[in-house]
Amino acid sequence: MIKNIKWLFLVSLTFVACNNSDDLVLDPNSSNGQPLTAGTADFSKFVSIGNSLTAGYSDGALFIEGQKGAYSNILAQQFSLVGGGEFKTPFMADNIGGFAGGNPAFGPRLYFNGVGPVAVPGTPTTDLTKVLTGGFNNLGVPGAKSFHLVAAGYGNIAGLATGQSNPYFVRFASSPATSIIADAVAQNASFFSLWIGNNDVLSYATSGGVGVNQTGNMNPATYGSNDITDPAVFASVYNSMITALTAKGAKGVVANIPYVTSVPYFTTVPTNAIPGLPPANAAQLNQLFGGINAALAASGLPARFVTLVADDGNAATIETNPLLIKDESLINISAAITDALTPTLGGQTAGYLGSIYGQARHASGAAATKDYIVLTARTIIGTIQTGAPSPFNTVGVSYPMQDNTTLTASETAEVKIATDAYNVAIRSIATSKGLAFVDANAVLAQVANGGITANGYTVSSTYVSGGGFSMDGVHPSPRGYALIANKFMEAINTTYGSNFKAVDLSKYRIQFTPKL
């Protein structure tokens, strides 16, 4: 139906800048001419608890250089200037990422090859059955949700097959029966950081809402991997962790949860990614979609399709059309479409069109009803759907993109409601304990809306070239992690009277190269 279709995402991937160094430059003596001071905090024993963000996950994997650039490690380096002790990290075995034996869910890491993200060459060598010993200060575990931090046995290798445990924690748990928070408390830390809760909504969002909103269900044992955590469960778990961490007088810093729509995984692929269509194709689809809209109107239902624009042949004009998506929240009108088309197209073709368009609509880019196309969907837009008859087989144009490619407006609202509830709990609990608080939601919103400028660089969420995010579109780049570390130090300075100096963002690259 449509030949050589190209989508507009490629235009944004024509430039990328990297620094040659990601070395950290610290002034070991002073901050703004004054001697460095810890204020009222004691940084002699620091532990950092959280998920992939704390671990230093980047470019879709965990690897040595990424772990070195974790915001938690940057904080520990600063803390060492005022009496902070050793900060041990459970390093992976290489800079490829992933585990020996191969599992694409865990790596290898990605890099930008000039066109898009691709996996680095090489074979991962990290053996998750080789348990590390000695105790670790960086307790960031990729994939962990809030309730996972308190789950006994989350590091038991026997639970991997059933999803009861986590391969990253398996590598460094003090025992198969322990929990992440138990390992943290056992270290009697004088200072801690806690950033958790992102994954309680993120997996639902990145899967395009293929999960269940578990609000009202207080039993996390019954949750699926892509479900939204009940806010009351989150608050209870969070309160228990803070109570345990502060029981012996430790001070700390916590951060709230950014909206998922602040990251390029959801903002890079536009909803109007389809160029102007050949006139005959546009006319054919407009006739079909117009007929469905008319049938909807007759039943008192709103229209689902817009009038598609044809290519006018003028190279100076860029025509765009919205993506065709499936929205499972819509009333399914498959039977009505089949009945209406059977007299003219026959039962088989009419039945097929009814099945694919029953819950189809055009994506919305309007603020109040905005849909978000996930980053990974870029590889399927304009491709031919296997087994679907022509001309109803071009993905995103005449064949609807499936539910897992789009976070719809209604799904976005569910995520936002849960995130807001988590953030209320985090701030309230932090305030009650006198902890430093980082409004990461506000920070990432600023990064997404114009960026944050420091040291001559503006860090934004623009995919590839913005400097704030890595190639997976969710996790920060080295410079992004440095920015986060600075925001943590600002909060610590404010609460405890310390005077840590912000690290120089210009010393951190925005991407990792294929070879490290």
N, C-alpha and C positions, 0 to 999 in steps of 0.2 A: 504493500500500500504506500509506504513512505520510504524512499530510498535515501541513503546517506544522511540520515537525520543526525544532527549535532545539537547538543544541548549547551546552554549558556554557561554552565559551571566551568568549562575549560578556559574561558576567557580570564578567569580570576587566578589561574595557575601559571601565569607567564613570568612571574618574578619571585625570587626567594633570596633572602640575604642571611648570611651566617657570619658570626664572629669566628675568628680562628682560635679563640681561647675561651674556656669557661672556668678559668682559675679564679678563686676567690681572693680579693685583695682586702686585707684588714689593717686598720691602724691599731697596732698592739698597745698603744699608750694612752690615747685620748679620744674623746668625742667632742668636736667643736671646741678644742682647746682645753677641755676639762678632763681630769683623770676619769677613766671608766669606773663605774660603781654598780654593784648589784642592787643598790637600794635596800629594801626590806626583805628581798627574796634571797634564798640560798640555792645556788645552782650546782652545788657539789655533786649531787646525784640526780641526773635528769633522765626521765623515761618519756618516750613519746608513743602514744597509743592512737590507733586509727586504722584506716584501710589503705587502699592503693596510693592515695595522696600523701600519706605519711611515709609510706615505703619508698617513694620516689619513682613510682611506675610512670612510664612515658612511652610514647610511640607504640602503644599496644602491647607492651611487655615490661617485665622487670629484668634489669641487667645492671652490671656493676657501675658503669659511669652514671646511669640514671639514679642509682641508689646514693652515690656520692653527692649528687646535686639535690637530694631531697630537702625540702624546707626544714625538716627536723634536724638534718645533719648540719645545715647552715646555722641553725639556732645553736646547736651544740658547739660549733666552732666559736661563735660569739661568746657563749657562756664560759668557755675555757679561759677567756681573757679576764674573768672576774672570779676565778676559783672553781669553775666547772670541771668535772672529772672526765674520765674516759667515756666515750659514747660508742658502743659496739653495735654494729649492723650485721644482720645475717645475709652476707653477700651471696649473690648467685655465683655460679662458677665461670661465667663468661659474659661477653657483651653482645651475644646473639639474642638471649632471652628465651624463655620457654624451658621445658624439661626434656631430658634425654628420653627417647622413645617416641617423641613427637605428639603434640596435641595442639592444633591451631588455635584453641581457645586461650592458650597461655603464651603465644609467641609464634615465630620469632618477631623481633621488633621491626617496625616499618621505617622507611626513609623516603624522601622525595626524590624521584628520578628525573625530574624536569617535566613530567606529565601528571603524575599522581603518586600516591603512596604504594610502595611495593615492599615485600619482605627482604631483609638482608640475606645474603647467601650464607650458608654454613649450617652445621648441625649442632643443636643445643647439647651441652654437656652436663647440665645440672641434674644430679641424681637425687630425686626427692626421697629415696629410701636411705640416703646417707644423712643421718640426723646430726645436726651441728650441736655442739655443747658449749657451756661456759656462761650462759645467760646473755641476754641482749637488751640494749636500751631502746633500739628502734623496734617497736612492736606494731608496726604498720603491716597489716595483712590484706593484700589485694582481694577484693570480693567480699570482705566482711561487712555484714550489716550490724546494726546496733546490738541486737540480741545475740549475734554470734560471739561478741566479745565476752559474754558471760557464760557461754555454753561449754560445759565440761566435755572433753573428748573432741573438741574442734580440731585438735592436732593429732588425732588417732588415725594412722594410715588405714586401719581396717574400715573406717567409715567413708573412704573416698568413693567406693563403688555405689553407695547409696546417697551420696551428697550430704552426709552428716558431718563431714570434716573438710578441711581446706588444705590443698597441697603445699601452699606457702608456709602455713603454720606447722604442718607436719615436719618440715625441715628443721625448725628450731624450738618447738615446744619443749618445756623442761621435762614433760612426761606425757604419755599418750592420754592421760586422764585429766590433764589440767585445762584451764581456760586462759584466754589472753589476759583478761583482767587479773586473774590470780597470779600469773607470772609477773605482771606489772606491780601489784601490791607487795609481792614477796621481796621486791628489791628495796623496799623502804626508801623510796625516792624522796628527795627534798623538794623537787620541782617536777611537774609533769605538763605535757600538752595532750589534749584530747580533741580530735576532729573526727567525728563519726556521724553517720546518718545519711550521707550522700547516696549510698547504695540502697537505702530503704525505699527510695523512689526511682533511682537511676535505672535499674534494670527493667523496671516497668516501662520507663520512657524510651530507652534505647531499643527495646523490643517492639516499639510502635504500639504500646498498650496491650501487648499479648500477655496478659496476666490478670490478676484479680485485685481489686481494691479491698483489702482486708479490714477496713475500718469497721469496728464492731466485733471483730474476732480477736479475742485476747490470747489465743494459743498459737504462738509462732511455729510450733511443731507441725502445724497443719498448712503452713504457707508454702506456696510454690516459689521457685527461684526468681520469677519475674513479678511477684506480687508487691503491693504497697503495704508497708507495715502500719498497723493500727497506731495512731498517735498516742493513745494511752499506754500501749505497750512500750513505745519508744520512751515516753516520759518516765515510766517506772524503771526501765532498764538504765536510762541515763542517770537518774537520781541515785540508783544503787551504786553505779560505778563511781560517781563523784564522791559519794559518802565513803566508799572504801578507800579511794585515793587520798582523801583528806583526813582520814581517821587519826593519823599521827601528826597532823599539823602541816603537811605538805602544801605548798602553794602551787598555782598552775595557771595555764592559759587555755581557753577553749575557743572554738570557732563555730559559727552557725553554718547552715546549709544553703549554698547558692541555688537559685532557680536553674533547672536544667536548660532552660531556653537561653541562658547566657553563654553557652559553650557552642563552638562551631559545628559540633556533631549535628546540631539541629538548625543552624542558621546559614549553612553554606549552600545547600541546594535550594534554589528558589522554587516557589510554588508555580511560577510561570516559566518553567524550564523548556518549553516546547516552542521552537521557532514557527514562523508563519508556514502554513501547510500549502502544498500544491492545491490550486483552486478546486480541482475536481474532488480531491479528498476532503477538503473543507466542506464543500457542498453536500457530499454524501453523509458525513458525520453530522452536520447541522440538521439535515432532514431527519436522521434517526433520533438525535438527542432532542430536537424540537418536538417530535412526536411524543417522546416519553414525558417531556415537560407538560405537554398539553393534557396527557392522561393524568398526570399528577394533579394538575389544576382542577380537572374535572372531579377528582376525588377530594378536593380541598387541601391538597398537600403542596408545599412550596416547591419551586423549580430546583433542579439539581445540576443543571448544565447551563453553560453560557454559550453564546454564539462564537464559534471559532473563527479566527482571522486567517485569511489566505495570504500567501507571499505575493506582494504586489510587483515583484520583479525589480524593484528599485534597491540597489545595493546600499544606498545611503540610509535606508529605512530598516529598522529592526522590529519586526512584528513578533509578538510573543503570545503564547497560549498557555492556559493552566494545565497542570497535570491531571490526568484521569486517575482517581483513586477509589479504593473500596472503603466504605465507612460502615462498620458493622452495627453502629448505633442507629442506622436508618431503618425505617420500615421496609421490609423485603417485599418488593413488588414484582418478583420474578414471574409469578403466575399471570399477573395482569399484562406484562409485556409479551409473554408467550401467546396469550389469547389474542392480543391485538395484532400481532404480526403473523400469526398462522395463516390467515386467508391469503396474504400476498407472498409470503416467503416459504410456506410449508411448515409442517410441524417440527421437523428436525432443526432447521436453521432458526426458527422462532424460539424453540426450546433452548437452544444454545445461547442466543442473545438474551433471553430472559434470565438464564443462569448467571451470566457475567455482568449484566447491568442492573440486576435487582437491587443491589445496595451500592451502586456506583454513583459518583458525583465528581464534579470538578473541584480541585483544591482551592481553598480560599487564602488570599493574602491580606485580607482586611484585618485591621488590628483587633476588632471585637470578635472575629470568628477565625482567627489565623490558625492554619495547619502548619505543622513542621515536618519537612521531609528529612528522614535520617540520612546521614552522610553516606552510608554504605549503599543507598539506593541509586547513587550516581552511576553505578556500573550496569544497571539494568534498564535505565530509561532509554527508550528508542530501540531496544532489542526485540527480537521476534519470539513470542511465546510459543514454546514447543507444543505441538498438537492442536493449536488453535487455528481455525480456517482464516484465510485471507478474505477480506481486508480487515478482519476484526482481531488482529493478532499483534499489533505494535504496542508494546508495553508503555503505559503512560499516555498514550494517544487514543488508541481504539480498544485497548485491553487494559482494564483497571490494574494499577499497582496494588498489591495485596496489603492487608492490614498491618503487617510487620514493617512496612516501609514508611509509615506515616504516624506521627503523633497528632491526632486530630484535636480540634479545639476543645471538645468535651473531655478528652483524655488529659490534655494539658491542664484543664481546670482541676481535675482530680489530683494531679501531681502538685499543683500550686497549693491547694487546700491542705494537703498533708505536710508539705514543706513548711508552710506558715505555722502549722501546729507544732511541728518539731522545733522550729526556731523560737517560738514562745517559751517552750519548755527549757531549751538550752539557756536562753537569756535569764529566765527566772531562777533557775538552779545556780547558774554562775553568779548571779547577784547575791543570792542567799549565802553563798560560801565566800564571797569577796574575791572571786577569781578574775583575772584579766579576760576580756572578751573581745574577740575579733569578729566584726560584722563582714564575714566573707561574702555574704549575699550582696551587700552594697558594693564591695570591692569588685566582684566579678561583673556586676551590672555596669559599673563604670568602665571596666575593660571592654565590655560588649558595646557600649554606647560612646564611642569616641576615643576610648583608651585612657591610659594613665601615663603621663610623661615624667621621666626621671633620668638624670645622667645623659641627657641629649637623645634619649630614645622614647618613643611612644609605644607602649605595650598595649596591643588591642587583640580582639578575638578573631580577626580576619584569618581565615584558614591559610596555612603555609607561611604567609609573609607578615602576619600581624605580630609575631613574636611571643604571644602569650600562651599558645597551646602547641602541643606536639601533634604528630601526624595521625594519631587516633581520634583527634577532634574533641576529646574529653579531658585528658590529663594535661597538665601544664608542660611547657618546654622548660629547659634550664633557666631561661630568663623569667619565665612565669613563676617557677618555684622560688627564685630569688625575690621577686616582688612579694610573694606570699610571706616569705620569711620576714621581710621588712615590715609587713603589716602586723605580724605577730609581735615583733620587737616594739613597734609603736604602742601596741596595747599593753605590753609588759612594762614599758617605760612609764606609761600613764598610771597604771595601777600600783606599781611597786617602787616608783621613784628611781629606777635604774636609768642609765643614759646610753644604751646601746646605739651604736652608729649604724645607719642603714648600709647595706652592702651596695656596691656600685653595679648597677644593672648592665652597664656597658661591658663588663667583664664576663658576661654570660652569653653564650651563643643562643640562637633561637631554634637551631636544629642540630641533631647529631648526624654525623656523616656515616656512610656505609661501613667504613673501617675505623675502629677506635683503638 
